[in-house]
Amino acid sequence: MNESQGTRPPRDDDRHHPHGFSRIVVGVDGSESSIDALRTAEGIAEAFGAQLHVVCVWTYPISRYTMVPPDWYPDRDAARTVHDAADAVFGEVKPDRVHLSIVEGSPARVLIEESDTADLVVTGSRGHGGFAGLLLGSVSSALAAHAHCPVLIVHPHAEARTDRDSDAPSERTTR
C-alpha cells in the first residue's frame, strides 16, 4: 500500500479505461458513511482492476476564537483516520492498488480537484458535520455539482432499506 501527502498524477486523457474505471477516488472522514463509501469503491475498483485512491482531507480551524491545543496535529489525526478506514475495510492485508493520501485543504475543493484525474469519485452522503436529516452533506453536494467525472454518493444502507415499497431513497445517487 502506498501513502502520499496529496500528490496527484498529471492529467492524461489516454489513461481512462475504455470500458470502465482505472482510477477511483474515495473521500473518507472516519464517519460510517465514508466507511460505506470506501467499501463500495473497493467493490468497484476490484471489479475493474482499478487503482483506488483513499483521500482524507484536513485543515486547521479558521476561527480566532477556536482554542487549539498546542499538542494537536490535524495531519496526524487525518493519517490515523485514513488508516483506520482502510483497516476497517481491508483488514491487515491491503491490496497494492490501494493508495492512501492525506491532503490539507477544503474537503470539497480537494475532491473536486482529484476528480480532474479520476474516472469516478465516491463519497458518503453525510460526513461528521452539518445538520442531521439532510439528504446530502455539503461535500457530496459540491461534488455532484462540480466534479469533472462521474460521482457516486453512497447513502446509509439502513435508511435505504426501511421501506422497499415506499418512495424511500435508493442506496446510491449518481450524477
C-alpha positions as CSV (number, residue, x, y, z in Angstrom):
1,M,0.0,0.0,0.0
2,N,1.3,3.4,-0.9
3,E,0.8,6.7,1.1
4,S,1.3,10.2,-0.2
5,Q,0.9,13.7,1.0
6,G,-1.6,14.9,-1.6
7,T,0.3,14.2,-4.8
8,R,-1.8,13.6,-7.9
9,P,-0.8,12.1,-11.2
10,P,-0.7,14.6,-14.2
11,R,-3.8,14.8,-16.4
12,D,-3.6,12.2,-19.2
13,D,-6.8,11.7,-21.2
14,D,-5.5,8.4,-22.5
15,R,-5.3,6.8,-19.1
16,H,-9.1,6.3,-18.9
17,H,-10.0,2.6,-19.3
18,P,-12.3,2.3,-22.4
19,H,-14.8,0.0,-20.6
20,G,-14.7,1.0,-17.0
21,F,-12.5,2.7,-14.4
22,S,-8.8,2.8,-14.0
23,R,-8.6,5.4,-11.2
24,I,-11.2,5.7,-8.4
25,V,-11.0,8.3,-5.7
26,V,-12.9,7.9,-2.4
27,G,-13.1,10.6,0.3
28,V,-13.0,9.4,3.9
29,D,-13.5,11.3,7.2
30,G,-14.0,8.5,9.6
31,S,-17.8,8.6,9.6
32,E,-19.8,5.4,9.0
33,S,-21.0,7.0,5.7
34,S,-17.4,7.3,4.5
35,I,-16.6,3.7,5.5
36,D,-19.6,2.6,3.5
37,A,-18.3,4.7,0.6
38,L,-14.9,3.1,0.8
39,R,-16.5,-0.4,0.8
40,T,-18.5,0.4,-2.3
41,A,-15.5,2.0,-4.0
42,E,-13.4,-1.1,-3.2
43,G,-16.0,-3.4,-4.8
44,I,-16.0,-1.3,-8.0
45,A,-12.2,-1.0,-8.0
46,E,-11.8,-4.8,-7.6
47,A,-14.3,-5.5,-10.4
48,F,-12.5,-3.2,-12.8
49,G,-8.9,-3.8,-11.6
50,A,-8.7,-0.1,-10.9
51,Q,-6.4,1.9,-8.7
52,L,-8.2,3.1,-5.5
53,H,-7.1,6.4,-4.0
54,V,-8.4,6.9,-0.5
55,V,-8.2,10.6,0.4
56,C,-8.6,12.1,3.9
57,V,-8.6,16.0,3.9
58,W,-7.6,18.0,7.0
59,T,-7.4,21.7,7.9
60,Y,-6.7,23.9,10.9
61,P,-9.7,25.7,12.4
62,I,-10.0,29.2,10.9
63,S,-11.7,31.0,13.8
64,R,-9.6,33.2,16.0
65,Y,-12.0,32.1,18.8
66,T,-11.1,28.5,18.5
67,M,-8.7,27.3,21.1
68,V,-6.4,24.6,19.6
69,P,-4.3,22.6,22.0
70,P,-0.5,23.1,21.3
71,D,0.0,19.3,21.0
72,W,-2.8,18.8,18.4
73,Y,-1.7,17.9,14.9
74,P,-4.6,17.6,12.5
75,D,-2.4,15.9,9.9
76,R,-1.7,13.1,12.3
77,D,-5.4,12.8,13.1
78,A,-6.1,12.6,9.3
79,A,-3.4,9.9,8.9
80,R,-5.0,7.9,11.7
81,T,-8.4,8.4,10.1
82,V,-7.4,7.2,6.7
83,H,-5.5,4.2,8.1
84,D,-8.4,3.2,10.4
85,A,-10.8,3.4,7.5
86,A,-8.6,1.2,5.4
87,D,-8.2,-1.2,8.2
88,A,-12.0,-1.4,8.7
89,V,-12.5,-2.3,5.0
90,F,-9.3,-4.3,4.1
91,G,-8.1,-5.6,7.4
92,E,-4.4,-6.1,7.8
93,V,-3.7,-7.1,4.1
94,K,-4.4,-4.2,1.8
95,P,-4.1,-4.6,-2.0
96,D,-1.2,-3.0,-3.7
97,R,-3.6,-1.0,-5.9
98,V,-4.9,0.9,-2.8
99,H,-3.2,4.3,-2.2
100,L,-3.8,6.4,0.9
101,S,-3.5,10.2,0.8
102,I,-3.6,12.9,3.4
103,V,-4.2,16.3,2.0
104,E,-4.5,19.7,3.6
105,G,-7.4,21.9,2.4
106,S,-11.1,22.1,2.0
107,P,-12.7,18.6,1.5
108,A,-15.0,19.7,-1.3
109,R,-12.2,21.6,-3.1
110,V,-9.7,18.8,-2.8
111,L,-12.1,16.1,-4.0
112,I,-13.2,18.2,-6.9
113,E,-9.5,18.7,-7.9
114,E,-9.0,14.9,-7.5
115,S,-11.9,14.4,-9.9
116,D,-9.9,16.0,-12.7
117,T,-7.7,12.9,-12.9
118,A,-10.2,10.3,-11.7
119,D,-12.7,8.1,-13.6
120,L,-15.0,8.0,-10.6
121,V,-15.2,9.8,-7.2
122,V,-17.1,8.0,-4.4
123,T,-18.3,9.7,-1.2
124,G,-20.7,9.1,1.6
125,S,-23.9,11.1,1.6
126,R,-23.2,12.7,5.0
127,G,-20.0,13.2,7.0
128,H,-19.4,14.3,10.5
129,G,-20.5,17.9,10.2
130,G,-23.7,19.6,9.3
131,F,-27.3,19.2,10.1
132,A,-28.9,15.8,10.8
133,G,-31.7,14.8,8.4
134,L,-30.4,16.4,5.3
135,L,-30.2,14.0,2.3
136,L,-26.8,15.3,1.2
137,G,-23.9,17.0,3.0
138,S,-22.0,20.0,1.7
139,V,-19.1,17.9,0.3
140,S,-21.3,15.4,-1.5
141,S,-23.5,18.3,-2.9
142,A,-20.5,20.2,-4.1
143,L,-19.1,17.1,-5.8
144,A,-22.3,16.3,-7.5
145,A,-22.4,19.9,-8.9
146,H,-18.8,20.5,-9.7
147,A,-16.8,17.2,-10.2
148,H,-15.0,16.6,-13.6
149,C,-16.0,12.9,-13.7
150,P,-18.9,10.8,-12.5
151,V,-19.7,10.9,-8.8
152,L,-21.2,8.0,-6.8
153,I,-22.8,9.2,-3.5
154,V,-23.4,6.3,-1.1
155,H,-26.3,6.6,1.2
156,P,-26.6,4.6,4.5
157,H,-27.9,1.1,4.0
158,A,-30.4,1.3,6.9
159,E,-32.2,4.4,5.6
160,A,-32.5,2.9,2.1
161,R,-34.0,-0.4,3.3
162,T,-36.6,0.9,5.8
163,D,-39.5,0.5,3.4
164,R,-38.9,-1.0,-0.1
165,D,-42.5,-0.4,-1.1
166,S,-42.5,3.3,-0.4
167,D,-40.7,6.2,-2.1
168,A,-37.6,5.6,0.1
169,P,-34.4,6.9,-1.3
170,S,-32.2,4.4,-3.2
171,E,-28.9,3.3,-1.8
172,R,-26.8,5.3,-4.3
173,T,-27.3,8.6,-6.1
174,T,-25.2,9.2,-9.2
175,R,-24.6,12.4,-11.2
